[in-house]
Amino acid sequence: MRDRLWGVLLLGVAAAVFASGCATGQTGVIWGSVIDNNNRAISGAMVTTDPPSSSVSTDNLGRYILRLEKAGTYSVTAMMLGYVSEPTLVQTQKGDVTQADLKLLPEGMAPVSRIVVPMLKEDPPAAAAVTTTTTEESPEVTTKPPKKKKWWEK
């Protein structure tokens, strides 16, 4: 019952937003919710479009409504400190009210393709040489730093 009431309320709000937008030249609405990997609502997330048209924060239930300046294809992204986001492409036509639910992953769960490794400003240190000696009594592994050449050696 509560979900049905929310759906009717949201459609009414979207229709009102759309109607007011048409009077000022806006041509569409993107609405939805922002959730985490456990399907919990994320309140206070910033939702933006690219190309820039609109940006809003999600409410306490993770919901948002974006008013668009013109129809077209938008990349919609949710951002929240401690989370990693993936943009969602949304195509709108003039007069559309389009749903786009967005998911954020905690930073520790980012896919490997999303992990950024900073570039080193200098060469990494030389790798240590590893010598392995095995005897019948016990195996032994020793790590020695690479031998540096003296100034007179070439």
C-alpha positions in Angstrom: 0.0 0.0 0.0 2.8 2.4 0.9 4.7 1.6 -2.3 1.6 2.2 -4.4 1.0 5.5 -2.6 4.6 6.5 -3.2 4.3 5.6 -6.9 1.1 7.7 -7.3 2.7 10.6 -5.4 5.9 10.4 -7.4 4.0 10.3 -10.7 2.0 13.3 -9.6 5.1 15.2 -8.6 6.8 14.3 -11.9 3.8 15.4 -13.8 3.7 18.7 -11.9 7.5 19.2 -12.4 7.1 18.4 -16.1 4.1 20.8 -16.5 6.0 23.6 -14.7 9.1 22.8 -16.8 7.2 23.0 -20.1 6.2 26.6 -19.3 9.9 27.6 -18.9 11.2 25.6 -21.8 12.2 22.4 -20.0 11.4 19.3 -21.9 11.7 16.3 -19.7 12.3 14.6 -16.3 14.6 11.9 -15.1 13.7 10.4 -11.7 14.7 7.4 -9.7 16.5 6.2 -6.6 20.1 5.7 -5.5 21.0 2.5 -3.6 24.1 0.7 -2.4 25.2 -2.9 -3.1 22.8 -4.1 -0.4 19.8 -2.3 -2.0 19.7 0.3 0.8 18.7 3.8 0.0 21.5 6.4 0.0 20.3 9.8 1.2 22.3 13.0 0.5 23.9 11.6 -2.7 24.5 14.2 -5.5 22.9 13.2 -8.8 24.2 15.1 -11.9 23.8 15.0 -15.7 26.4 15.2 -18.4 26.0 17.3 -20.5 25.3 19.6 -17.5 21.6 20.2 -17.2 20.6 19.6 -13.6 21.9 18.4 -10.3 20.0 17.5 -7.1 20.6 15.7 -3.8 18.7 12.5 -2.9 16.1 12.7 -0.2 16.1 10.6 3.0 14.7 7.6 1.0 17.4 8.0 -1.7 15.0 9.4 -4.3 15.7 12.2 -6.8 14.0 14.1 -9.6 16.1 15.9 -12.4 14.4 18.6 -14.6 16.0 18.6 -18.0 16.6 21.7 -20.2 16.2 19.8 -23.4 15.7 16.3 -24.8 18.7 14.1 -25.6 21.0 11.5 -24.2 22.4 12.2 -20.7 24.9 10.5 -18.6 23.4 10.4 -15.1 25.8 9.9 -12.2 25.3 9.7 -8.4 28.2 10.7 -6.2 28.7 10.2 -2.4 31.8 10.3 -0.3 33.0 6.7 0.3 31.3 5.3 -2.8 32.3 4.6 -6.4 29.8 5.3 -9.1 29.2 4.3 -12.7 27.4 6.7 -15.0 24.1 5.5 -16.5 23.1 6.6 -20.1 19.5 7.8 -20.3 17.8 8.8 -23.6 14.9 11.2 -23.3 12.5 12.5 -25.9 10.6 15.8 -25.6 8.0 15.3 -22.9 9.5 12.1 -21.4 9.4 11.2 -17.8 12.1 8.6 -17.5 13.1 6.4 -14.6 16.8 5.7 -13.9 17.8 3.9 -10.7 21.4 4.3 -9.8 23.7 2.0 -7.7 26.8 3.1 -5.8 29.5 0.6 -4.6 31.5 1.2 -1.4 35.1 2.2 -2.3 36.5 -1.2 -1.2 34.2 -3.0 -3.6 35.2 -1.1 -6.7 35.7 -3.2 -9.8 39.4 -3.6 -10.8 38.9 -1.3 -13.9 37.9 1.5 -11.5 40.9 1.4 -9.2 43.3 4.3 -9.8 47.0 3.8 -9.1 49.0 7.0 -8.8 52.1 7.3 -11.1 55.5 7.1 -9.4 57.5 10.3 -9.6 60.8 8.4 -9.7 62.0 5.0 -10.6 60.9 2.2 -8.3 63.7 0.7 -6.1 65.6 -2.1 -7.6 64.1 -5.5 -6.8 65.9 -7.7 -4.2 67.7 -10.7 -5.4 66.3 -14.0 -4.0 68.6 -17.0 -3.5 67.0 -20.4 -2.7 69.0 -23.1 -1.1 67.4 -26.5 -0.4 68.9 -29.2 1.8 67.4 -32.4 3.1 67.2 -30.9 6.6 65.3 -27.7 5.8 64.7 -25.4 2.9 66.2 -21.9 3.3 65.3 -18.7 1.4 67.6 -15.7 1.8 66.9 -12.2 0.4 69.9 -10.1 -0.5 69.9 -6.6 -1.9 71.3 -6.4 -5.4 75.1 -5.9 -5.5 76.0 -2.3 -6.2 78.9 -1.7 -8.6 81.8 0.2 -7.3 82.7 3.4 -9.1 85.7 1.7 -10.8 83.6 -1.2 -12.0 81.8 -1.0 -15.3 
